[in-house]
Amino acid sequence: MPPIDDTDRQIIKALNANGRISYTDLAKDIGLSRVAIQARINALMDDGVIERFTAVINPEKLGISVSAFFNVEVEPRSLQAVADALADEPAVTSLYHMTGPSKLHMHGLFTNNKEMEAFLNEKLYKQDGVVGVDCQVLITRYKSRMGMRL
């Protein structure tokens, strides 16, 4: 994989700021042709530097009032099955296997506490192999960003 240059970094920074920017507008901002921008983005995607780019969504504007983080302790033999089941849940926005005693770290978005409680009771607690759940509800979001700083 060839190293990324300053132009690639500018493109990535612009896409992090606005994943819905058109190739034409991005080309004007960067100072390249639309075709050159599209080729660079395609190359960055082919090389695995960019996995995806989308609009940043503000959950509050969609009526989502509960953003919660979960540490789910799972029996080691059940870890993959629990992860597969949770990955299919629409409320789950991210899911990671973390260090520690078979921990899954999960983030979920819910319209209210009642919906989160139903998810816990009907989906999470009923998973075979789940032995513990620690839940933390977000109070204030000071910064939220996808991707990495270049």
C-alpha positions in Angstrom: 0.0 0.0 0.0 1.5 3.4 -1.0 1.7 5.9 1.9 -1.0 8.6 2.0 0.1 12.1 1.1 -1.0 15.5 2.1 -3.7 15.6 -0.5 -5.1 12.3 0.7 -5.1 13.7 4.3 -7.0 16.8 3.1 -9.6 14.5 1.4 -10.0 12.3 4.5 -10.3 15.4 6.7 -13.0 16.8 4.4 -14.9 13.5 4.4 -14.7 13.3 8.2 -16.3 16.8 8.4 -18.9 16.1 5.7 -19.4 12.6 4.4 -22.0 13.8 2.0 -19.9 16.4 0.1 -20.0 15.9 -3.6 -16.9 15.0 -5.6 -17.3 18.3 -7.4 -17.4 20.4 -4.3 -14.6 18.4 -2.7 -12.5 18.9 -5.9 -13.0 22.6 -5.7 -12.0 22.7 -2.0 -8.9 20.6 -2.6 -7.9 22.0 -6.0 -8.1 18.9 -8.1 -10.5 17.7 -10.8 -13.6 15.7 -9.8 -12.2 12.7 -11.6 -8.9 12.9 -9.7 -10.8 13.2 -6.4 -12.9 10.2 -7.2 -9.9 8.2 -8.2 -8.1 9.0 -5.0 -11.1 8.2 -2.9 -11.5 4.9 -4.7 -7.8 4.1 -4.2 -8.1 4.9 -0.5 -11.1 2.6 -0.2 -9.4 -0.2 -2.2 -6.4 0.1 0.1 -8.6 -0.1 3.2 -7.7 3.4 4.4 -11.3 4.5 4.1 -13.9 1.9 5.0 -17.0 4.1 4.5 -18.0 7.7 4.7 -21.5 8.9 5.5 -23.2 11.9 7.0 -22.8 12.5 10.7 -26.2 12.0 12.3 -27.2 13.8 15.4 -29.3 11.3 17.4 -31.2 14.0 19.3 -32.6 15.3 16.0 -34.1 11.8 15.3 -35.9 11.6 18.6 -33.2 9.4 20.2 -32.9 10.5 23.8 -31.0 7.6 25.4 -27.4 6.8 24.3 -26.1 4.0 26.5 -22.8 2.1 26.8 -22.8 -1.5 27.9 -20.0 -3.8 29.2 -21.4 -7.3 28.7 -19.6 -10.1 30.5 -20.0 -13.4 28.5 -18.9 -16.9 29.2 -16.0 -17.5 26.8 -17.6 -20.4 25.0 -20.6 -18.1 24.2 -18.8 -15.0 23.2 -19.1 -15.4 19.4 -22.8 -16.4 19.5 -23.7 -13.5 21.8 -21.7 -11.1 19.6 -23.4 -12.3 16.4 -26.9 -12.0 18.0 -26.2 -8.5 19.3 -24.6 -7.3 16.0 -28.0 -8.0 14.3 -29.9 -5.8 16.8 -30.9 -2.4 15.2 -30.4 -0.5 18.5 -26.8 -1.6 18.7 -24.5 0.9 16.9 -21.1 -0.5 17.8 -19.9 -3.7 19.3 -16.3 -4.6 20.3 -14.5 -7.5 22.0 -12.4 -5.9 24.7 -9.6 -7.1 27.0 -10.7 -8.5 30.3 -12.8 -11.4 31.3 -14.7 -12.0 28.0 -16.1 -8.5 27.7 -18.1 -7.1 24.9 -18.3 -3.3 24.8 -21.5 -2.1 23.1 -23.1 1.2 22.3 -26.9 1.5 21.8 -29.4 4.2 20.9 -32.9 4.2 22.2 -35.9 6.5 22.0 -36.4 6.4 25.7 -35.7 4.5 28.9 -38.6 2.2 28.4 -37.3 1.1 25.0 -33.8 0.5 26.6 -35.3 -1.5 29.4 -37.2 -3.7 26.9 -34.0 -4.3 25.0 -32.3 -5.3 28.2 -35.0 -7.6 29.3 -36.1 -9.1 26.0 -32.8 -9.2 24.1 -29.7 -8.9 26.2 -30.5 -10.7 29.4 -32.0 -13.6 27.6 -28.8 -14.4 25.6 -27.3 -17.7 26.7 -23.9 -17.1 28.1 -24.4 -13.5 29.4 -23.4 -13.4 33.0 -23.2 -9.7 33.7 -24.2 -6.4 32.2 -22.9 -2.9 33.3 -24.8 -0.1 31.7 -23.9 3.6 31.6 -26.2 6.2 30.1 -24.7 9.2 28.3 -25.5 12.6 30.0 -23.7 15.1 27.8 -21.9 14.5 24.5 -18.9 16.9 24.3 -17.3 15.4 21.2 -18.2 12.6 18.9 -16.1 11.8 15.8 -15.7 8.8 13.5 -12.3 8.0 12.0 -8.9 9.0 13.2 -7.1 12.3 13.4 -4.5 12.7 10.7 
